[in-house]
Amino acid sequence: MRALLLGGAAAIDRAVALLCRVVVVATGLLLLGVLSANVIARYALGMGGFSWAQEIPEQAFPWFIAAGVVLAAQSGAHIAVDILPRALPERGRQLLIVIVNALVVASYTWLALLALEVAEIAKLQQSTILRIPGSYGYWAMAMLAALTALTAATIALRVALLGSGAAPEAAPEDAVT
């Protein structure tokens, strides 16, 4: 049963990471392409740029950031204060990590539901030129919250079954000291 749970958690983590990497690459390329085309239009062609070029980054950037935040959470590269966990004995550290991740699951699930509610309201607003619904950014927030909750659940499961050493740790060069 333990191996099945750990295998399921690993499969979920791989799927979430793949989705987020695809979103980061796709939105990054979109942002780069639109901004580059606008610079070329503005300076090389002398036409002042595209009137719609501002709206695309406004819609794509939240997705770029949301996917990056989830990837950071998966790898332990998010901002964290780890003085207390490091001061506790192994069993206390394990319990603290599981409790904190359970709180993250609960709060981020609630945030995802709230973001979906706000998205429903914001869909009535549209961008000026492309008429893109205002709900897209809130859908990105809902994705960020739901996938972070899922990530916290898999972390809590791994730590509960394997100990605090199963918690993700950022690479030493990425750590803030």
LOTOR-366955 format. One line per field, with one value per residue: residue number from 1; residue in three letters; x, y, z of N, C-alpha, C in turn. Coordinates in nm, 4 decimals, padded with zeros to 6 digits. Example, Ala and Ser with C-alpha at 12.3 -4.5 7.8 and 13.67 -1.06 7.14 Angstrom:
! LOTOR-366955
nr: c(1|2)
rest: c(ala|ser)
n_x: c(01.3190|01.2850)
n_y: c(-00.5690|-00.2250)
n_z: c(00.7800|00.7080)
ca_x: c(01.2300|01.3670)
ca_y: c(-00.4500|-00.1060)
ca_z: c(00.7800|00.7140)
c_x: c(01.3200|01.2900)
c_y: c(-00.3300|00.0030)
c_z: c(00.7800|00.7870)
//
This chain:
! LOTOR-366955
nr: c(1|2|3|4|5|6|7|8|9|10|11|12|13|14|15|16|17|18|19|20|21|22|23|24|25|26|27|28|29|30|31|32|33|34|35|36|37|38|39|40|41|42|43|44|45|46|47|48|49|50|51|52|53|54|55|56|57|58|59|60|61|62|63|64|65|66|67|68|69|70|71|72|73|74|75|76|77|78|79|80|81|82|83|84|85|86|87|88|89|90|91|92|93|94|95|96|97|98|99|100|101|102|103|104|105|106|107|108|109|110|111|112|113|114|115|116|117|118|119|120|121|122|123|124|125|126|127|128|129|130|131|132|133|134|135|136|137|138|139|140|141|142|143|144|145|146|147|148|149|150|151|152|153|154|155|156|157|158|159|160|161|162|163|164|165|166|167|168|169|170|171|172|173|174|175|176|177)
rest: c(met|arg|ala|leu|leu|leu|gly|gly|ala|ala|ala|ile|asp|arg|ala|val|ala|leu|leu|cys|arg|val|val|val|val|ala|thr|gly|leu|leu|leu|leu|gly|val|leu|ser|ala|asn|val|ile|ala|arg|tyr|ala|leu|gly|met|gly|gly|phe|ser|trp|ala|gln|glu|ile|pro|glu|gln|ala|phe|pro|trp|phe|ile|ala|ala|gly|val|val|leu|ala|ala|gln|ser|gly|ala|his|ile|ala|val|asp|ile|leu|pro|arg|ala|leu|pro|glu|arg|gly|arg|gln|leu|leu|ile|val|ile|val|asn|ala|leu|val|val|ala|ser|tyr|thr|trp|leu|ala|leu|leu|ala|leu|glu|val|ala|glu|ile|ala|lys|leu|gln|gln|ser|thr|ile|leu|arg|ile|pro|gly|ser|tyr|gly|tyr|trp|ala|met|ala|met|leu|ala|ala|leu|thr|ala|leu|thr|ala|ala|thr|ile|ala|leu|arg|val|ala|leu|leu|gly|ser|gly|ala|ala|pro|glu|ala|ala|pro|glu|asp|ala|val|thr)
n_x: c(00.0833|00.1930|00.3951|00.2353|00.0963|00.3137|00.4086|00.1866|00.1837|00.4263|00.3702|00.1669|00.3113|00.4942|00.3192|00.2056|00.4381|00.5152|00.2942|00.3149|00.5686|00.5242|00.3360|00.4949|00.6952|00.5381|00.3938|00.6092|00.7409|00.5344|00.5107|00.7690|00.7646|00.5477|00.6265|00.8714|00.7858|00.6372|00.8355|00.9894|00.7970|00.7577|01.0121|01.1756|01.0024|00.8754|00.6099|00.4907|00.4182|00.2053|-00.1356|-00.2643|-00.0702|-00.0112|-00.2106|-00.1860|00.0487|-00.0532|-00.2480|-00.1129|00.1031|00.0187|-00.0262|00.2266|00.3684|00.2158|00.2553|00.5305|00.5480|00.4285|00.6111|00.8318|00.7381|00.7221|00.9901|01.0943|01.1902|01.0685|00.9988|01.0864|01.0796|01.2964|01.3919|01.2650|01.1848|01.4412|01.5399|01.3976|01.3590|01.3765|01.1159|00.9405|00.9974|00.9094|00.6345|00.5649|00.6146|00.4249|00.1850|00.2009|00.1946|-00.0571|-00.2157|-00.1538|-00.2687|-00.5424|-00.5850|-00.5051|-00.6772|-00.9160|-00.8548|-00.8371|-01.1040|-01.2217|-01.0937|-01.2051|-01.4695|-01.4401|-01.3414|-01.5651|-01.7200|-01.5499|-01.5448|-01.7201|-01.6001|-01.4047|-01.1085|-00.9885|-00.9188|-00.8775|-01.0870|-01.0754|-01.1828|-01.1916|-01.1534|-00.9423|-00.6926|-00.7692|-00.8351|-00.5813|-00.4833|-00.6492|-00.5557|-00.2897|-00.3351|-00.4775|-00.2953|-00.0780|-00.1874|-00.2266|00.0398|00.1382|-00.0059|00.1039|00.3633|00.3209|00.2219|00.4455|00.6347|00.5038|00.5122|00.7833|00.9501|01.1096|01.3161|01.2193|01.1019|01.1010|01.4036|01.5622|01.8236|02.1563|02.2793|02.0619|01.9575|01.8694|02.0655)
n_y: c(-00.1198|00.1207|00.1616|00.1914|00.4303|00.6106|00.5856|00.6798|00.9463|01.0343|01.0118|01.2006|01.4317|01.4363|01.4759|01.7256|01.8830|01.8572|01.9755|02.2371|02.3120|02.3100|02.5179|02.7345|02.7446|02.7793|03.0201|03.1865|03.1888|03.3015|03.5561|03.6573|03.6537|03.8295|04.0709|04.1119|04.1348|04.3678|04.5544|04.5463|04.6383|04.8930|05.0250|04.9357|04.9248|05.1602|05.2148|05.2668|05.0536|04.7743|04.8061|04.6191|04.4855|04.5212|04.3946|04.1158|04.0300|04.1041|03.9141|03.6707|03.6712|03.6212|03.3413|03.2446|03.3182|03.1807|02.9076|02.8933|02.9413|02.7113|02.5175|02.6015|02.5504|02.2731|02.2022|02.2950|02.5501|02.7828|03.0723|03.0303|02.9921|02.8307|02.7864|02.6837|02.4116|02.2988|02.3036|02.1168|01.7742|01.4738|01.3419|01.5467|01.7417|01.6096|01.5850|01.8587|01.9464|01.7958|01.8956|02.1706|02.1502|02.0342|02.2467|02.4239|02.2857|02.3026|02.5861|02.6723|02.5283|02.6481|02.9071|02.8536|02.7941|03.0409|03.2017|03.0981|03.1789|03.4604|03.4773|03.4112|03.6390|03.8328|03.7672|03.9163|04.1570|04.2903|04.2998|04.5970|04.6059|04.3406|04.2093|04.0181|03.8109|03.9177|03.7180|03.5402|03.5801|03.5223|03.2565|03.1572|03.2076|03.0332|02.7904|02.7987|02.7908|02.5474|02.3560|02.4013|02.3255|02.0539|01.9773|02.0294|01.8362|01.5982|01.6265|01.6260|01.3652|01.2090|01.2884|01.2079|00.9323|00.8712|01.0319|01.3422|01.3952|01.3526|01.5798|01.8444|02.0094|02.3064|02.3631|02.4151|02.6466|02.8026|02.8775|03.1104|03.2794)
n_z: c(00.0000|00.0822|-00.1102|-00.3341|-00.2736|-00.2615|-00.5229|-00.6625|-00.5711|-00.6779|-00.9515|-00.9766|-00.9106|-01.1262|-01.3433|-01.2787|-01.2801|-01.5498|-01.6823|-01.5792|-01.6719|-01.9483|-01.9643|-01.8714|-02.0729|-02.3076|-02.2526|-02.2027|-02.4535|-02.6052|-02.4817|-02.5356|-02.8167|-02.8835|-02.7606|-02.8912|-03.1606|-03.1370|-03.0683|-03.3016|-03.4841|-03.3825|-03.3860|-03.6063|-03.8254|-03.7951|-03.7243|-03.4825|-03.3232|-03.2221|-03.1487|-02.9937|-02.8587|-02.5892|-02.4478|-02.4686|-02.3143|-02.0616|-02.0220|-02.0495|-01.8705|-01.5948|-01.6057|-01.6658|-01.4334|-01.2372|-01.3030|-01.2628|-00.9875|-00.8825|-00.9698|-00.8210|-00.5621|-00.5728|-00.5818|-00.3488|-00.3523|-00.2796|-00.0748|00.2582|00.6127|00.8049|01.0605|01.2943|01.2131|01.1775|01.4331|01.5703|01.6850|01.4800|01.4634|01.5504|01.3570|01.1278|01.1865|01.2058|00.9396|00.7995|00.9144|00.8470|00.5662|00.5373|00.6220|00.4156|00.2003|00.2707|00.2819|00.0250|-00.1363|-00.0684|-00.1606|-00.4366|-00.4956|-00.4329|-00.6251|-00.8575|-00.8226|-00.8355|-01.0934|-01.2376|-01.1996|-01.3103|-01.5782|-01.7194|-01.7707|-02.0341|-02.2340|-02.3939|-02.6743|-02.7893|-02.6749|-02.4720|-02.2124|-01.8685|-01.6890|-01.7286|-01.5944|-01.3343|-01.3573|-01.3900|-01.1338|-00.9930|-01.0964|-01.0036|-00.7252|-00.6919|-00.7941|-00.6271|-00.3842|-00.4400|-00.4748|-00.2153|-00.0803|-00.1804|-00.0892|00.1902|00.2195|00.1369|00.3312|00.5645|00.5310|00.4848|00.6373|00.7471|00.5729|00.3225|00.2377|-00.0017|-00.0908|-00.1716|-00.4111|-00.2880|-00.3970|-00.4567|-00.2186|00.0365|00.2625)
ca_x: c(00.0000|00.2844|00.4585|00.1307|00.0751|00.4314|00.4084|00.0809|00.2300|00.5307|00.3047|00.0993|00.4153|00.5466|00.2162|00.1973|00.5609|00.5083|00.1965|00.3687|00.6797|00.4625|00.2779|00.6048|00.7586|00.4425|00.3679|00.7357|00.7590|00.4314|00.5515|00.8859|00.7229|00.4644|00.7071|00.9681|00.7130|00.5995|00.9568|01.0212|00.6978|00.7752|01.1394|01.2267|00.9031|00.8332|00.4638|00.4414|00.3832|00.0707|-00.2238|-00.3063|00.0470|-00.0098|-00.3112|-00.1409|00.1272|-00.1390|-00.3224|-00.0222|00.1971|-00.0272|-00.0071|00.3716|00.4038|00.1476|00.3244|00.6607|00.5285|00.4041|00.7401|00.9146|00.6850|00.7597|01.1331|01.1352|01.2611|00.9880|01.0482|01.0480|01.1564|01.3189|01.4619|01.1953|01.2010|01.5791|01.5650|01.3202|01.4056|01.3199|00.9701|00.8755|01.0150|00.8194|00.4983|00.5481|00.6067|00.2948|00.0807|00.2104|00.1462|-00.2022|-00.2724|-00.1392|-00.3719|-00.6731|-00.5950|-00.4946|-00.8015|-01.0121|-00.8162|-00.8748|-01.2490|-01.2480|-01.0480|-01.3053|-01.5844|-01.4044|-01.3317|-01.7021|-01.7598|-01.4606|-01.5604|-01.8013|-01.5083|-01.3257|-01.0012|-01.0352|-00.8987|-00.8980|-01.2108|-01.0430|-01.2500|-01.1067|-01.1452|-00.8256|-00.5959|-00.8216|-00.8206|-00.4411|-00.4742|-00.7133|-00.4625|-00.1789|-00.3789|-00.5128|-00.1753|00.0030|-00.2528|-00.1950|00.1817|00.1519|-00.0607|00.2006|00.4764|00.2770|00.2147|00.5816|00.6986|00.4371|00.5532|00.9278|01.0251|01.1310|01.4123|01.1463|01.0564|01.1910|01.5025|01.6204|01.9683|02.2279|02.3050|01.9375|01.9161|01.8977|02.1205)
ca_y: c(00.0000|00.2352|00.1796|00.2418|00.5713|00.6870|00.5846|00.7726|01.0831|01.0655|01.0302|01.3304|01.5352|01.4421|01.5349|01.8678|01.9468|01.8633|02.0783|02.3696|02.3422|02.3432|02.6517|02.8313|02.7566|02.8357|03.1618|03.2583|03.2109|03.3969|03.6888|03.6979|03.6795|03.9499|04.1885|04.1314|04.1861|04.5064|04.6358|04.5562|04.7273|05.0298|05.0882|04.9016|04.9588|05.2972|05.2280|05.2941|04.9312|04.7199|04.8540|04.5053|04.4174|04.5324|04.3068|03.9756|04.0051|04.1160|03.7889|03.5552|03.6785|03.5474|03.1977|03.2246|03.3272|03.0739|02.7810|02.9029|02.9288|02.5694|02.4482|02.6370|02.4771|02.1318|02.1803|02.3533|02.6750|02.8967|03.1383|02.9562|03.0131|02.6932|02.7819|02.5913|02.2705|02.2534|02.2935|02.0055|01.6381|01.4186|01.3172|01.6776|01.8040|01.5382|01.6244|01.9994|01.9557|01.7412|01.9898|02.2915|02.1175|02.0159|02.3822|02.4762|02.2199|02.3606|02.7271|02.6896|02.4777|02.7575|03.0135|02.8118|02.8108|03.1853|03.2530|03.0590|03.2676|03.5922|03.4625|03.4150|03.7799|03.9098|03.7338|04.0199|04.2615|04.2476|04.3913|04.7014|04.5819|04.2006|04.1627|03.8982|03.8197|03.9467|03.6011|03.4570|03.5927|03.4537|03.1128|03.1278|03.2028|02.9088|02.6825|02.8088|02.7467|02.4046|02.2743|02.4141|02.2390|01.9162|01.9600|02.0212|01.7067|01.4914|01.6461|01.5784|01.2196|01.1551|01.3128|01.1217|00.7928|00.8506|01.1176|01.4808|01.3977|01.3443|01.7146|01.9007|02.1081|02.3786|02.3458|02.5095|02.7742|02.8787|02.9084|03.2433|03.2606)
ca_z: c(00.0000|00.0927|-00.2416|-00.4243|-00.2401|-00.3030|-00.6691|-00.7057|-00.5440|-00.7761|-01.0815|-00.9703|-00.9177|-01.2632|-01.4290|-01.2442|-01.3290|-01.6956|-01.7166|-01.5464|-01.7642|-02.0777|-01.9495|-01.8641|-02.2043|-02.4038|-02.2238|-02.2209|-02.5975|-02.6472|-02.4338|-02.6124|-02.9552|-02.8928|-02.7277|-02.9997|-03.2768|-03.1092|-03.0782|-03.4448|-03.5459|-03.3331|-03.4198|-03.7394|-03.9270|-03.7694|-03.7218|-03.3479|-03.2509|-03.2380|-03.0414|-02.9127|-02.8010|-02.4435|-02.3881|-02.4654|-02.1917|-01.9430|-02.0060|-02.0443|-01.7581|-01.4748|-01.6258|-01.6570|-01.2916|-01.1636|-01.3281|-01.1975|-00.8427|-00.8522|-00.9865|-00.7048|-00.4467|-00.5866|-00.5595|-00.2213|-00.3815|-00.2382|00.0459|00.3780|00.7347|00.8491|01.1888|01.3843|01.1763|01.1969|01.5773|01.6262|01.6564|01.3553|01.4698|01.5572|01.2252|01.0373|01.2210|01.1687|00.7934|00.7585|00.9570|00.7643|00.4322|00.5462|00.6235|00.2796|00.1197|00.3045|00.2454|-00.1201|-00.1943|-00.0488|-00.2534|-00.5716|-00.5072|-00.4382|-00.7549|-00.9569|-00.8032|-00.8872|-01.2392|-01.2898|-01.1994|-01.3975|-01.7199|-01.7823|-01.8166|-02.1484|-02.2706|-02.4844|-02.8168|-02.8272|-02.6094|-02.3932|-02.0819|-01.7538|-01.6021|-01.7561|-01.4864|-01.2154|-01.3829|-01.3593|-00.9876|-00.9506|-01.1292|-00.9089|-00.5928|-00.6946|-00.8120|-00.5060|-00.2850|-00.4777|-00.4449|-00.0694|-00.0384|-00.2104|00.0034|00.3218|00.2136|00.1360|00.4609|00.6633|00.5114|00.4761|00.7283|00.7044|00.4635|00.1955|00.1999|-00.1031|-00.0474|-00.2843|-00.4283|-00.2020|-00.4644|-00.4611|-00.0824|00.0918|00.3969)
c_x: c(00.0877|00.3493|00.3586|00.1046|00.1918|00.4417|00.3043|00.1214|00.3361|00.4702|00.2318|00.2015|00.4715|00.4467|00.2043|00.3200|00.5592|00.4120|00.2535|00.4847|00.6268|00.4039|00.3871|00.6670|00.6632|00.4176|00.4948|00.7625|00.6570|00.4697|00.6696|00.8482|00.6445|00.5466|00.8119|00.9013|00.6751|00.7206|00.9962|00.9251|00.7204|00.9006|01.1875|01.1298|00.8482|00.6827|00.4067|00.4006|00.2396|-00.0152|-00.2642|-00.1924|00.0537|-00.1036|-00.2657|-00.0542|00.0441|-00.2146|-00.2293|00.0652|00.1465|-00.0086|00.1400|00.4141|00.3424|00.2201|00.4621|00.6513|00.5079|00.5337|00.8332|00.8681|00.7251|00.9055|01.1832|01.2069|01.1786|01.0471|00.9973|01.1376|01.1727|01.3949|01.3973|01.2110|01.3418|01.6121|01.4945|01.3884|01.3288|01.1682|00.8923|00.8825|00.9180|00.6744|00.4708|00.5329|00.4722|00.1828|00.0821|00.1576|-00.0037|-00.2730|-00.2630|-00.2457|-00.5072|-00.6848|-00.5883|-00.6143|-00.9090|-00.9818|-00.8546|-01.0244|-01.2872|-01.2072|-01.1466|-01.4312|-01.5580|-01.3929|-01.4691|-01.7536|-01.6802|-01.4792|-01.6454|-01.7172|-01.4267|-01.2183|-01.0494|-01.0291|-00.9338|-01.0242|-01.1897|-01.1105|-01.1502|-01.0877|-01.0166|-00.7212|-00.6406|-00.8201|-00.6767|-00.4215|-00.5373|-00.6219|-00.3463|-00.2202|-00.4084|-00.3879|-00.0802|-00.0558|-00.2212|-00.0491|00.2042|00.0992|00.0386|00.3243|00.4402|00.2721|00.3541|00.6497|00.6355|00.4863|00.7032|01.0107|01.0544|01.2311|01.3467|01.0916|01.1533|01.2821|01.5580|01.7702|02.0409|02.2536|02.1795|01.8905|01.9552|01.9499|02.1324)
c_y: c(00.1262|00.2658|00.2361|00.3905|00.6589|00.6947|00.6792|00.9173|01.1256|01.0901|01.1649|01.4430|01.5490|01.5087|01.6858|01.9415|01.9598|01.9724|02.2176|02.4078|02.3799|02.4847|02.7579|02.8523|02.8239|02.9842|03.2443|03.2884|03.3107|03.5386|03.7414|03.7349|03.8082|04.0754|04.2168|04.1886|04.3327|04.5999|04.6544|04.6516|04.8725|05.0963|05.0588|04.9429|05.1006|05.3180|05.2460|05.1718|04.8895|04.7625|04.7409|04.4417|04.4260|04.4307|04.1613|03.9493|04.0155|03.9872|03.6690|03.5538|03.6084|03.3962|03.1607|03.2200|03.2115|02.9407|02.7805|02.8873|02.7822|02.4897|02.4777|02.5615|02.3297|02.1068|02.2385|02.4853|02.7990|02.9570|03.0612|02.9973|02.8752|02.6817|02.6787|02.4454|02.2183|02.2353|02.1740|01.8715|01.5834|01.4027|01.4490|01.7502|01.7406|01.5811|01.7691|02.0154|01.9046|01.8392|02.1157|02.2640|02.0906|02.1517|02.4483|02.4150|02.2854|02.5052|02.7482|02.6298|02.5844|02.8726|02.9783|02.8309|02.9589|03.2446|03.2166|03.1451|03.4059|03.5875|03.4691|03.5591|03.8580|03.8781|03.8369|04.1374|04.2065|04.3501|04.4825|04.6616|04.4388|04.1393|04.0302|03.9125|03.8412|03.8288|03.5205|03.4624|03.5211|03.3023|03.0701|03.1175|03.0747|02.7895|02.6811|02.7504|02.5967|02.3170|02.2863|02.3287|02.0923|01.8834|01.9455|01.8876|01.5941|01.5035|01.5916|01.4259|01.1570|01.1716|01.2250|00.9779|00.7703|00.9337|01.2540|01.4934|01.3909|01.4791|01.7720|02.0063|02.1753|02.3503|02.4497|02.6451|02.8613|02.9215|03.0507|03.2240|03.3919)
c_z: c(00.0000|-00.0424|-00.3422|-00.4000|-00.2866|-00.4549|-00.7256|-00.6852|-00.6450|-00.9139|-01.0866|-00.9828|-01.0586|-01.3568|-01.4045|-01.2974|-01.4803|-01.7412|-01.6932|-01.6374|-01.9019|-02.0727|-01.9465|-02.0020|-02.3036|-02.3777|-02.2380|-02.3674|-02.6521|-02.6069|-02.5146|-02.7557|-02.9710|-02.8653|-02.8358|-03.1237|-03.2565|-03.1184|-03.2245|-03.5144|-03.5059|-03.3896|-03.5616|-03.8502|-03.9099|-03.7651|-03.5815|-03.2689|-03.2769|-03.1198|-02.9462|-02.8332|-02.6491|-02.3789|-02.3771|-02.3411|-02.0638|-01.9163|-01.9865|-01.9190|-01.6320|-01.4864|-01.6112|-01.5105|-01.2130|-01.1808|-01.2612|-01.0467|-00.8044|-00.8656|-00.8689|-00.5803|-00.4532|-00.5506|-00.4278|-00.2377|-00.3482|-00.1110|00.1678|00.4944|00.7968|00.9799|01.2819|01.3401|01.2011|01.3452|01.6403|01.6003|01.5350|01.3603|01.4748|01.4242|01.1257|01.0608|01.1802|01.0169|00.7436|00.7941|00.8703|00.6237|00.4300|00.5504|00.4855|00.1886|00.1451|00.2553|00.0943|-00.1932|-00.1836|-00.1454|-00.3969|-00.5940|-00.5139|-00.5722|-00.8652|-00.9452|-00.8619|-01.0392|-01.3037|-01.2981|-01.3039|-01.5456|-01.7941|-01.8326|-01.9319|-02.1780|-02.3841|-02.6310|-02.8580|-02.7666|-02.5351|-02.2571|-01.9676|-01.6609|-01.6202|-01.6446|-01.3601|-01.2343|-01.3558|-01.2079|-00.9345|-00.9794|-01.0303|-00.7744|-00.5905|-00.7064|-00.6934|-00.3942|-00.3132|-00.4457|-00.2944|-00.0174|-00.0654|-00.1207|00.1411|00.3256|00.2192|00.2709|00.5688|00.6532|00.5225|00.5727|00.6663|00.5909|00.3268|00.1513|00.0965|-00.0437|-00.1721|-00.2917|-00.3443|-00.2678|-00.4758|-00.3232|-00.0436|00.2334|00.4698)
//
